[in-house]
Amino acid sequence: MEKISNQELLLPEGFLRQRDDITGKIGLIWEQIKTPIFVPILKLAVIICLGMSIMLFIERVYMGIVIILVKMFGKKPGKKYKWETIKDDVELGSSAYPTVLVQIPMYNEKEVYQLSIGAACGLSWPSDRIIIQVLDDSTDSTIKELVAMECKKWANKGINIKYEIRDNRNGYKAGALKEGMKHNYVKNCDYVAIFDADFQPEPDFLWRTIPFLMHNPQLALVQARWKFVNSDECLMTRMQEMSLDYHFTVEQEVGSSTYAFFGFNGTAGVWRISAINEAGGWKDRTTVEDMDLAVRASLKGWKFLYLGDLQVKNELPSTFKAYRFQQHRWSCGPANLFRKMALEIIRNEKVSLWKKVHVIYSFFIVRKVIAHVVTFVFYCIVLPATVLIPEVEVPRWGAVYIPTIITFLNAVGTPRSLHLLVFWILFENVMSLHRTKATFIGLMEGVRVNEWVVTEKLGDALKFKSVVKGYRKPRFRFGDRLHILELGVGAYLLFCGCYDLLFGKNHFFLYLFFQAFAFIVAGFGYVGTFVLGS
């Protein structure tokens, strides 16, 4: 007597037959459309992604070789460019020193305004040859009053500090900087140092930067490196440190050493005011006004210098919400700027052909577009799709070897975090979703192309709240903590991983499961710190 399964006892025979018929029809339809439609599309996608991977690989290897040669044989900035201490002149007195404007743009910076203003007022320079300009666009009247009182406090100590406000926020940061340059007292200034509200320069910052500009008339900008004061706050800030350390250790150093061009980081730098004016001043046509100015100044023939050993303290965004907004701006802005300036760069006659190639191909196409797109599209969409369509194969060199080498090249900037490399890969792939989306918005000038959300700075707020209020379990708010895009991609990767485990031969399921978990964790908002009311 044949055994009857529990399923057959519970379900009618007609239902089972109908279910099998539906499953068979779906399978038949899938097989009929898969070969003529999806297989060619996926093959084309693989070819395009492999091409972009090779471009990114070559760029990373090239920069790696250059940085090794620079470290081994390259001249230090003090030898490549003339640098001499400014000598006192008894007859001229302080007039032998150039007048320096220090701009601090801020917007509702309740937690950090005292740090930045205090650090700027603590800069060592002849008191009658330096002007501190606080550009306050705050909309919170209480914060405005606090910032004004802080400026008044330093003014009473003899510091030449100006508190400037506007009746609008047109142009955001670019608009504030542009408006700040219009004041009469700025006409006597030769150079301008710019610090965002969370940056704290050391007292000798001007002594180490200004002489380069004084003795090298071809230099327009001296850029310092960022030093992160809260990199150990959480795992997310450690991941950011790894990415930004590569940017400063390799990208900025290579740009400065080869073509004397790199993107101004928007802060912790000193500009020659005449170079800003010649380049057309600050423009608010994109969300990367700093990069915009740098490209325009470079096309005028000006050169830039990066000082890797000069570091300025600052804060990394420690909440996932703040970091997502920052990455949207940093990815959308360059793509949109490339759209606006590509023809202008090509037609420029003041710079060499090789510099044009460097700016268009290396700086914009590879680093600002391909680096984001290939990370998400290839490793989070196309590669998992080959599990479902085994007729399409990705060569091992494209799926394993190239990304492994690129990853290790990216990790050289932060040796102390090598043990976190796997977490960094998973996190970067998650963030590539937003960077890719923002890149396409910038290229196509989508709805959010000029969206500007100031990156939230916490200062000591998180510590203060934990001490004073004690621990309180954050109240779950659907809109704040749940991210549908991350959850959708996570579900897709989880399905592909299960399919590969059960039916596939690619053995990608381990990667797919880990990456799916990373997207799902981010989707539920369990990344970074969480501050009540933020």
N, C-alpha and C positions, 0 to 999 in steps of 0.2 A: 504494500500500500504506500503510495507516494505521500510524502510529507507536504502539508499545506502551510505556506508561510503566513505569519501574522498579518502581513500587508494584504494578502489575498482574502483573508477572513474579514478584514475590516472594510475593504473597498470592493464595490461591485465590479464584476468582470468587464462590463461595458465601459465603466469609467477608466479602468486600467488600459483597455484597448484604445480608447479615445486619447488618453494621455500619451501613449506610445506613438500614436499617429501624429499628434501635434509636435512632439519632440522630433520625430523623424522628418516631418515637413520643414521644421525650422532648420534642422541640420542640412537638409537637401538644398534649401534656399541659400544658406550660408556658403555651401560648397560651390553653388552655381555662380554666385556674385563675387566670391573671394578671389578666384583666379583671374578673371578679366578686369576687376576693379581695384580691389584692395592690395593685391600683390604688387602690381606696377607702381601704385602710389607709394607704398611702403618702401619699395626698392629705390625709388627716386629720393624719398626722404632720407634713407640711409646714405645714399651717395652724397647728398647735399650736406648732411651732418658730418660725414667723414671728411669732406672737403673743408668745412669750417673747423673741425678738430685739428686738421693738419696745419691750417693757418694759425690757429692759436698756439699749437705746439711749437711751430717755427719761431713765433714771436717770443714765447717764453724761453726757449733755448737761446735765441739771440740775446735777449736781455741778460740771461744767466752768464753767457760768455763775456758780454761787455762788462758786467759788474765784477767778474773775476779779474779781467784785465785792468779795470780801474783800481781795484784793491791792490793788485800786484805792482802795476807800473804807472798808474795814473797819478797826476800831480794833485796835491791837496789844493782846496780853493785858494788858500793863502799864497800859493806859488803860481797857480794858473792866473789868478787875478791879483793885482796890486792891493796890498793891505798894509796900512801904517796907522799907528795910533795918532790921534789928533793932538798936535803939540800946542801947549799954551803959548799965547803971544801976549807979552806984557803990554804992548801998545794997543793992540786990538781988543784984548780982554776976551769976554765971552762972544763977541761978534765974530771971532775966528771959527766959531761953531755954527753949523747950519741950523736953521729953525725946523723943528720936527713937530708935526701934528700927529696926535695919537687918537684914533677914532675907535669908539666902543659902541657899536649898534646893539640895541637890546629891545626886547618886547616882552613885557610881563615877566621879567626875570627875578621873581621874588627870592628864590633860593640862592642865587649866585651873584647878584649885582654888587654886593659888598666886596666879594673876592676879586672880581675883575677891576673894579674902580680902585680898590686898594693897591692891587698889583701895578696898575698903570701909573698911579700917583707915586709909587715907589721906584719907578724907573730912574736910574742915575743919568742925569744930563743937566747942563746949566739951566737953572730955574727960569731964566728969562729967554731961553731958546727952545722951550717945549710948551705945547698947548695940549691939554687933555680935553677931548671933545666927547661928551656922552650924548649919543643920539637915541633918545628914548621915544619909541613908538608905542609905548604901553597904552592899553585901553582901560586898564584897571586904575581908577583914580587913587586908590590907596597905595598901590605899588609906585605910581608916579610920584606921589608925595614922599615916599620912602627914598626913592632914587634922588629926588631933588634935595632932600635933607642930607643925604650922604655926600652929594657934590658940594653942598654948602659947608659941610664939616671940613672937607679937604681944602676948600677955598679959604677958610678961616686959618688954616695952617700955612698959608702962603703959596699953595699950589695954584697955578694958572689953569683952572678947570672951567669949561663951559658946558652948561646944561641946555641942550637944544631939543625942542619938541616940534611936532608938526600937527596940523589940524586934520590930517588924513594919513593913510598908509599906502598911498599910491606908489607902486614899484617895490613895495616891501623893503628888503634890505638895500637893494640897489638904489631905490628912491631916497632912502635915508642917507646913504653915503653921498649920493649926488647932491642932495640938498645941503649936506654938511660942508661940501666944498665951496658953496656959494658965499659963505660969510666973508666979510671984509678982512678979518684977521688971518684968514687962510692964505691970502695973497702973498704974505711975507714968508710962507712956509716952503721949504725945499722938498721935504720928504713926508710921507704919511705912513705910519705904522697902524695896522688894523688888527684888532683883537675881538673875537666874539665874546659874549657875556660870561662864558665859563672858562675863559683862558687866563692864565696867570703867568705872565713873563717874569723872568728873573731880572733883578735890578741892572745887570750888565748887558741886557739884550741890545740896546741901542749902540753901546760901545763896540759890540761884536758885528753889527750889521752895517751901520751907517758908513764906516770907512771904506767898505767895498764900493758903495755907491759914489762916494766922494772922489775916489781915485780911479774909477773905471767908468768913464762917461757913456760907454756903450751898454751898461747894465741898467735895466729898468726895475728889476725886482730881486729882492733877496728873501728867500723862503726858508723858514725854520721847520723843524720836525715837531710833530705832536708827541707829547708824553701823557699817557693815560693814568689818571690818579685812581680810577675805580675799575681797573681791568680785572681785579680779583673779586669783584662784587658778586658775580654769578657766572654760570657757564656761558651765557649769551655774550657777556662782555669779554670773556676770554676768546670766543670765536671772532668777535669784532677786532680784537687786538691782533689776531693772526692775519686777518685780511688787510688791515691798515698798515701793519708793520711791513708787509710785502710791498704795499704801495709806496711807502716812504723809503724803505731800504733798497728797493730795486727800481721801480718805475720812475720815481722822482730823481734818483741818483743817475740813472741811465740817461734820462732826458737832459739833465743839467750837464752831463759830461760829454754828450755827443753833439746834440743840436742846440744846446743852450736854450731849450724850450721844454716846458712842462706846464701842466695846468695849475694855476694859482689855487691854493686850497681855501681861499676866502678869508683866512685869518692867520695870525702868527707870521706875517710877512711885512716887509717895508717896500713901498713903491716910490719911485721918483715921480713927483707930481707932474713934471713936464711930459713924462711918458704917458701918463694917464690922459692928459689933455690932448696930446698928439693922436692918441688912439681913439679919441672921440668920447672919452669920459665913461661913466657908468651907464649901462643900458639895462632896462628891465624887460627885454623881449623874451627872456627865458628865465627859468628858476636857477640857472647857474651863471649869475652875473660875474662871478670871479673868473670862471673859465672863458667866458665871452670876452672880457677885458684882456685876458692873457693872450688869446688867439689874435685879437686885433692888434695888440702891441707887438706881438711877434711878427705879424705881417708888415709892420712898419720898420722892421729891422732891429728891434730892441732884443737884448739878450737877458736871460734869467740865470740866477745862481741859487742852488739849493745847498744849505748847510745842514748836513745830517747830524753833526755833533752839537748843534744848538737846538735844545729841546724846550718846548713850552708846555706847561701843564694844562690839561683840559679834561673834560668829563665825557665818557661814552654814554649814549642812551642805554638805560638799563631796563626799560619797559618795552615789551614787544610792540605795543601800539606806537610808541615814539620811534622805534627803529624802523618799522614798516613805512611810516610817513617819510622818514629821512631817506630811506633807500629808494622810495618812489621819486623823490625830488632829485636825488643823485643819479638816477638812471634815465628818467624822462628828460631832464634838462640837457645833458650832453647830446642825446639823440636829436632833440629839437634844434639845438644849436648847429649840429652837423647839417641838418636839413636847410637851415637858413644861411650857412656860411660856405658850403661846399664850392659853389661857383665862384664866390669871392676869393677863396683860397687858390683855386685853379688859375684865375685870371691875374693874380697878384704878380707883379714884376720885380718886387724888391727882395724877395727871398729866392734861394736856389731851388732847382727842381727836386733835389733830394730832400730838402726840408719840407716841401709841399707833400711829397710822398710819405714822409714820416708823419706829418700832421694828419693827412687824410686817411692813409691806410693803417699805420700802427696806432696812432693816438685815438682816432675816432672809430674806424670800421672794426678793427680787431678788438681793442680794449673796451670800447663803449657800446658796441652793438653785438658782435659775434660772441664775446666772452659770456654775455648774459644769455643770449638766445640758445647757443649750443648746449649750455649746461642744463637748461630746462627741457628743451625740445628733444634733445638726443637721449639724455640719461633718465628722463622722467616720463617721456611719451613714446618715442620711437623704439628705443631699446626694449622696454617692456612689451610693446606691441608685437615684436618679433617672436615672443613666446606664444602668442595666440595665432600667429601666421608663420609656422616653421619653414615655409617655402623661402622665406627671406632670412638670410643669415648675415650677421655682422662679424667681420673678421676679428680674430682675437686681438690683433694689434690696435684696432680701433676701439674695442670694447674694454680692454684691460691695460695694455701697455702704455698707450698715449695718455689716458687719464691718470695713470699711476705716476708717470714721470712729471706731468704737469702739476699734480698734487704735491709731490715732494719739492719741486721747484718753488711752489707757492709757500711752502712751509719753512723755507730757509730763514725768513725774516724773524721768526719767533722760535728759536731752538727750545726754549723752556716749555713749549706747549706741544712738542712732537707726540707725546703720549695721548694727546687729544685729537689726533689727526682724523680718526674715523668720525668722531662727533662733528668735527669741522666740515668734513665732506658732506655729511647728512644735512647739516644746518645750511650750508651754502646752497645745496640743491633745493631746499625748501625756499630760501630767499630768492633763488633764481626765478621762481614763479612770479614774484612781484616785480623783479627787475626786468624780466622779459615783457610782462604786461606794460610796465612803464615805458620801456624802450619803444614799443610799437605805438603807444600813445604819443610819444614825442615825435616819432618819424611821421606819423599821420596827422599830428596836431589834433588829437582827440579832445574830449570834453575836459579832462583833468590836466591838460598840458601845462597850464600855468598855476596849478594848485600849489599853494605855499602854506605849509603848516610848520610853525617854528618847533624845532626839536626840543622836547621837554627836558629841562635839567633839574635834577633833584638836589644836588649839593649834599648837605647833611640831613635833608628832610626825612629820608627813609630811616636813618638811625634815630633821629629825634622822635619820630612818630612811634617807633618800636619801644623806646625807653619811656616816653611819657604816657602813651595810651595803652601800652602792653599789647599783647597779641590778640587780635580779633580776626576771626575767620572771614575772609572777604566774601561779601554777598555776591552771589552769582548773578550777573546781568547778561542776558542773552546777546544783546548787541555788542557788548564790550569783549566778551571772552570767546565767542563762537565765530570761527572763520570758515565760511562755506567752501571757498576755493581750495583751501588746504585739505579739508575733509574729503572733498570730491576727488582730488588727486590721490590722496591716501587710500581711498576705497578702490580706485582704479589699480593702483600698484599692489594692493592686497589681493585683489582678484587675479591679477597676472601672476603673482607669486604662488597662489594656491594652484592655479592651472599648471604652472611650470612644475610644481612639486608632484602633481598627480599624473600629468600627461607629457610634460615637456622633456627635452633632452639638453637644454641649454645650461642648466644648473645655475640660473640667475636668481633662484628663489631666495637665497640667503640675503643678497643685496636688496631684492624687492621687498622682503619682509621688514628689514631694518629701515629702509627708506619710507615705506608705508607707515611704520610706527612713528618716524620723525614728523611726517606730514600730519598725522592724526594728533600727536601731542601738540603741535603748533596750532592745529585746527581748534583744539579745545582751550587754547590760550595759556597752556602751562609752559611758557617760555619766558625767561627773564624774571624780573621782580614785579610784584603787583602792589600798587599803592592805592589805598582807598581814596576814592574821589578823583583819581587821575584820569 
